Amino acid sequence: TAPRAEAPPSRPSWRFLPALVPVLAAATLVVLVRPGASSQEQEAHDPWAGTGTPPGVLEPTRSKGLRPRLDVHRQVATRTERLTDGAPAQAGDVVQLSYTAAGHAHGVILSVDGRGAVTPHLTAPGDTSAALERSGSHLLPRAYELDDAPGFERFFLVTADAPFELEGVMAAARVLAASPDARTAPLTLPPGLDQTSFLLEKSTP
């Protein structure tokens, strides 16, 4: 087994805001703490080993029908704007996520950043996938202020037709977060899990 580097202390990732503009008022702004420096904890083993599920990179499927979709909305003064994939962002931006499950019943949302940290945004109690609304677009009930992690913030929506364990997805995200390809490469997931991602390019204020 490859030796692991000692993880530095956890740090606050999203700063609490006292209030949001009316468009986001229904969302709860919370403070999340990312796991300690995943960039120094590259997994030396297959994250799906022992699960009985063969690994494989599942690229986003291309079909004529609706696909799962992840969107990011940013607060701008008294309104919000829906961002495009690859949009510029900076520390202090307040963002809210929304998803379209396109018929999938279960999923998780997480993010990786330029420091190699991995943060879950939508899961269920017990470290499993959350039940999704199968149709329509749905905002998550929390908004976040981006921290000062450099380079980028990349959000993933992983979906399936049946419940699945969170740990395998989180392990795959930790491996990707420690990779130089974290900005563009897909998660290494087993067949049956679909994924889509949304990238924010971070700039210095």
C-alpha positions as CSV (number, residue, x, y, z in Angstrom):
1,T,0.0,0.0,0.0
2,A,1.4,3.4,-1.0
3,P,2.1,5.7,2.0
4,R,-0.3,8.5,2.6
5,A,0.8,12.1,3.3
6,E,-0.5,13.6,6.6
7,A,-3.6,15.7,5.9
8,P,-3.5,19.3,7.0
9,P,-6.3,20.6,9.2
10,S,-9.7,21.1,7.7
11,R,-10.7,24.6,6.7
12,P,-14.0,26.4,6.3
13,S,-15.0,26.3,2.6
14,W,-18.1,28.4,2.4
15,R,-18.5,31.6,4.5
16,F,-21.8,32.2,6.2
17,L,-23.8,35.2,4.9
18,P,-26.3,37.0,7.1
19,A,-28.9,37.4,4.3
20,L,-29.5,36.8,0.6
21,V,-31.3,38.8,-2.0
22,P,-35.0,38.0,-2.4
23,V,-34.4,35.7,-5.4
24,L,-32.4,33.4,-3.2
25,A,-34.1,34.0,0.1
26,A,-35.8,30.6,0.1
27,A,-32.4,29.0,0.2
28,T,-30.5,28.4,3.4
29,L,-26.9,29.5,3.4
30,V,-24.7,27.2,5.4
31,V,-21.1,26.7,6.4
32,L,-19.6,23.5,5.0
33,V,-16.2,22.1,6.0
34,R,-14.3,20.3,3.4
35,P,-12.3,17.2,4.2
36,G,-8.6,17.9,4.8
37,A,-6.4,18.4,1.7
38,S,-7.5,15.6,-0.6
39,S,-4.8,16.7,-3.0
40,Q,-2.3,14.9,-0.8
41,E,-4.4,11.8,-0.3
42,Q,-4.3,10.3,-3.8
43,E,-6.0,6.9,-3.6
44,A,-3.5,4.2,-4.6
45,H,-6.3,1.6,-5.1
46,D,-9.4,1.3,-7.2
47,P,-12.1,3.2,-5.2
48,W,-14.7,0.6,-6.3
49,A,-12.6,-2.4,-5.1
50,G,-14.6,-4.6,-2.8
51,T,-18.0,-3.3,-4.0
52,G,-18.5,-6.0,-6.6
53,T,-18.9,-3.4,-9.3
54,P,-16.4,-3.3,-12.2
55,P,-14.8,0.1,-12.7
56,G,-14.9,2.1,-15.9
57,V,-15.1,5.7,-17.0
58,L,-18.7,6.5,-17.8
59,E,-18.7,9.3,-20.3
60,P,-21.9,11.4,-20.5
61,T,-24.3,9.7,-22.8
62,R,-25.5,11.4,-26.0
63,S,-29.1,10.9,-26.9
64,K,-32.0,12.7,-28.5
65,G,-33.8,12.8,-25.2
66,L,-33.3,14.8,-22.1
67,R,-30.2,14.2,-20.1
68,P,-29.3,14.9,-16.5
69,R,-28.2,18.5,-16.2
70,L,-26.5,20.6,-13.5
71,D,-26.8,24.4,-13.5
72,V,-25.1,27.1,-11.4
73,H,-26.8,30.4,-10.5
74,R,-25.0,33.4,-9.2
75,Q,-26.3,36.3,-7.2
76,V,-25.7,39.6,-8.9
77,A,-27.0,42.6,-6.9
78,T,-30.8,42.0,-6.6
79,R,-31.1,39.3,-9.2
80,T,-29.5,36.0,-10.2
81,E,-27.9,34.9,-13.4
82,R,-27.6,31.3,-14.7
83,L,-24.0,30.7,-15.6
84,T,-22.6,28.8,-18.5
85,D,-20.1,26.0,-18.2
86,G,-16.6,27.4,-17.9
87,A,-17.8,30.8,-16.6
88,P,-15.4,33.0,-14.7
89,A,-16.0,33.2,-10.9
90,Q,-14.1,34.5,-7.9
91,A,-14.0,34.1,-4.1
92,G,-17.0,35.8,-2.5
93,D,-19.5,34.9,-5.3
94,V,-22.7,33.5,-3.9
95,V,-23.9,30.6,-6.0
96,Q,-26.8,28.1,-5.9
97,L,-27.1,24.8,-7.7
98,S,-30.0,23.2,-9.5
99,Y,-30.4,19.8,-11.2
100,T,-32.5,18.1,-13.8
101,A,-32.6,14.4,-13.2
102,A,-34.1,13.5,-16.6
103,G,-35.9,10.4,-15.2
104,H,-33.2,9.2,-12.9
105,A,-34.4,8.5,-9.3
106,H,-31.2,8.8,-7.3
107,G,-28.1,11.0,-7.3
108,V,-25.4,13.0,-5.5
109,I,-23.9,16.4,-6.1
110,L,-20.3,17.1,-5.1
111,S,-17.5,19.5,-6.0
112,V,-13.7,19.5,-6.4
113,D,-11.6,22.6,-6.3
114,G,-8.1,23.8,-7.2
115,R,-6.8,22.9,-3.8
116,G,-7.8,19.3,-4.3
117,A,-10.7,19.4,-1.8
118,V,-13.9,17.4,-2.3
119,T,-17.2,18.6,-0.9
120,P,-20.6,16.8,-1.0
121,H,-23.6,19.1,-1.7
122,L,-26.5,16.7,-2.1
123,T,-26.6,13.3,-0.3
124,A,-28.9,11.4,1.9
125,P,-28.6,10.5,5.6
126,G,-26.5,7.3,6.0
127,D,-24.0,8.3,3.3
128,T,-26.0,7.1,0.3
129,S,-27.4,8.8,-2.8
130,A,-30.3,11.2,-2.4
131,A,-33.8,10.6,-3.9
132,L,-34.2,13.0,-6.9
133,E,-37.2,14.6,-8.4
134,R,-37.4,12.8,-11.7
135,S,-38.8,15.6,-13.8
136,G,-38.2,19.3,-14.0
137,S,-35.4,21.5,-12.7
138,H,-34.9,21.8,-8.9
139,L,-32.9,24.2,-6.9
140,L,-30.9,22.9,-3.9
141,P,-32.1,24.4,-0.6
142,R,-28.7,26.0,0.2
143,A,-26.7,28.7,-1.4
144,Y,-22.9,29.1,-1.0
145,E,-20.2,31.7,-1.0
146,L,-17.2,30.5,-3.0
147,D,-14.0,30.4,-1.0
148,D,-10.5,31.4,-2.1
149,A,-9.4,28.0,-3.5
150,P,-7.4,28.9,-6.6
151,G,-7.9,27.9,-10.2
152,F,-11.4,26.4,-10.5
153,E,-14.4,24.9,-8.8
154,R,-16.0,22.0,-10.5
155,F,-19.4,20.5,-9.6
156,F,-20.6,17.0,-10.4
157,L,-24.0,15.5,-10.6
158,V,-23.9,11.6,-10.5
159,T,-27.2,9.9,-11.2
160,A,-28.6,6.3,-11.3
161,D,-31.9,4.5,-11.4
162,A,-31.3,2.8,-8.0
163,P,-29.7,3.9,-4.7
164,F,-25.9,3.7,-4.5
165,E,-23.3,4.2,-1.8
166,L,-21.7,7.7,-1.5
167,E,-18.2,6.5,-0.5
168,G,-17.3,5.1,-4.0
169,V,-18.2,8.3,-5.6
170,M,-16.3,10.4,-3.0
171,A,-13.2,8.2,-3.4
172,A,-13.4,8.6,-7.2
173,A,-13.7,12.4,-6.7
174,R,-10.6,12.4,-4.3
175,V,-8.6,10.6,-6.9
176,L,-9.6,13.1,-9.6
177,A,-9.1,16.1,-7.3
178,A,-5.4,15.0,-6.8
179,S,-4.9,14.7,-10.6
180,P,-3.6,17.4,-12.9
181,D,-6.6,16.6,-15.1
182,A,-9.2,17.5,-12.4
183,R,-10.4,20.5,-14.4
184,T,-11.5,18.4,-17.4
185,A,-11.4,14.6,-16.8
186,P,-14.5,12.6,-15.8
187,L,-14.9,10.6,-12.6
188,T,-14.0,6.9,-12.8
189,L,-17.4,5.4,-12.1
190,P,-18.9,1.9,-12.7
191,P,-21.5,1.2,-15.4
192,G,-24.9,2.3,-14.3
193,L,-23.8,5.7,-12.9
194,D,-24.2,8.7,-15.2
195,Q,-22.3,11.9,-14.6
196,T,-22.4,15.5,-15.7
197,S,-20.2,18.4,-14.5
198,F,-20.1,22.2,-14.4
199,L,-16.9,24.1,-14.3
200,L,-16.3,27.6,-12.8
201,E,-12.9,29.2,-13.7
202,K,-11.7,31.0,-10.6
203,S,-9.9,34.4,-10.8
204,T,-8.3,36.6,-8.3
205,P,-10.6,39.5,-7.1
